[in-house]
């Protein structure tokens, strides 16, 4: 029964847009396959993992500890966290030609 709940949580886990080579969801699926084969040595207890995944998927800590608008929009660069969140949700953007030239010139 616990493995079924674990599998359903893995299916609900969001796709990792930043790290295209190693996706956390793939690692979780590999862990599930190892558990189904009976290879549990060195793997944390399933109940703890299920509880942690449920808390993260439900945004429990984000709701318990809300971040104020003053922190999310600092005076020096008020759109910084909005741009960071956008990049996390959409994945990294390929640098423009000008950005590549700027890096080349600065080196």
VENTAZI-V269063 format. One record per residue. RES is the residue in one letter. SS is DSSP state (alpha for helix, beta for strand, coil for the rest). PSI is psi as a letter, one per 20 degrees, with the letter a starting at -180 (999 if undefined). Layout:
res = {RES;RES}
ss = {SS;SS}
psi = {PSI;PSI}
//
This chain:
res = {X;X;X;X;X;X;X;X;X;X;X;X;X;X;X;X;X;X;X;X;X;X;X;X;X;X;X;X;X;X;X;X;X;X;X;X;X;X;X;X;X;X;X;X;X;X;X;X;X;X;X;X;X;X;X;X;X;X;X;X;X;X;X;X;X;X;X;X;X;X;X;X;X;X;X;X;X;X;X;X;X;X;X;X;X;X;X;X;X;X;X;X;X;X;X;X;X;X;X;X;X;X;X;X;X;X;X}
ss = {coil;alpha;alpha;alpha;alpha;alpha;alpha;alpha;alpha;alpha;alpha;alpha;coil;coil;coil;coil;coil;coil;coil;coil;coil;coil;coil;alpha;alpha;alpha;alpha;alpha;alpha;alpha;alpha;alpha;alpha;alpha;alpha;alpha;alpha;coil;coil;coil;coil;coil;coil;coil;coil;alpha;alpha;alpha;alpha;alpha;alpha;alpha;alpha;alpha;alpha;alpha;alpha;coil;coil;alpha;alpha;alpha;alpha;alpha;coil;coil;coil;coil;alpha;alpha;alpha;alpha;coil;coil;coil;coil;coil;coil;coil;alpha;alpha;alpha;alpha;alpha;alpha;alpha;alpha;alpha;alpha;alpha;coil;coil;coil;coil;coil;coil;alpha;alpha;alpha;alpha;alpha;alpha;alpha;alpha;alpha;alpha;coil}
psi = {g;h;h;g;g;g;h;h;h;g;h;i;p;q;p;o;i;g;n;h;g;o;p;h;h;g;h;h;h;h;g;g;g;g;h;h;i;j;n;j;p;j;p;r;p;h;g;g;g;g;g;g;g;g;h;g;h;i;l;g;h;h;h;h;m;q;p;q;h;h;h;h;m;q;h;h;n;h;j;g;h;g;h;g;g;g;h;g;h;i;r;q;p;p;q;r;g;h;h;g;g;g;g;g;h;i;999}
//
